[in-house]
């Protein structure tokens, strides 16, 4: 049920967006054990002339970059899983973008289950409902 927001440098490209969404969904399943059926990926594109790192634009540097922000429920992943995810995302995005600037970022927000959900239900509700169902 994570939501992944990713910004990349370049012109909008539907084919690249499909490859990014697929790669990120796979990595999120592999490293964070999240179900791809309830994983959402939103991709935005920024002209590299308007993205700066180290004081100059990515267009001037002739390199691409990305910024990924994912929300997951707190306490559902270990530090090792999070580290492997961040490493995997950087490697995958570098491959998809041709290379990625070292200042390409991944942020995993671990949010309370009571404050996060989808379909009108919090993850805490789903957890409690699952426990009650298991007892019945």
Secondary structure, 3 states (H helix, E strand, C coil): CCEEEEEEECCCCHHHHHHHHHHHHHHHHHHHCCCHHHCEEEEEEECHHHCEECCEEHHHHCCECEEEEEEEECCCCCHHHHHHHHHHHHHHHHHHHCCECCCCEEEEEEECHHHCEECCEEHHHHHHHHHHHHHC
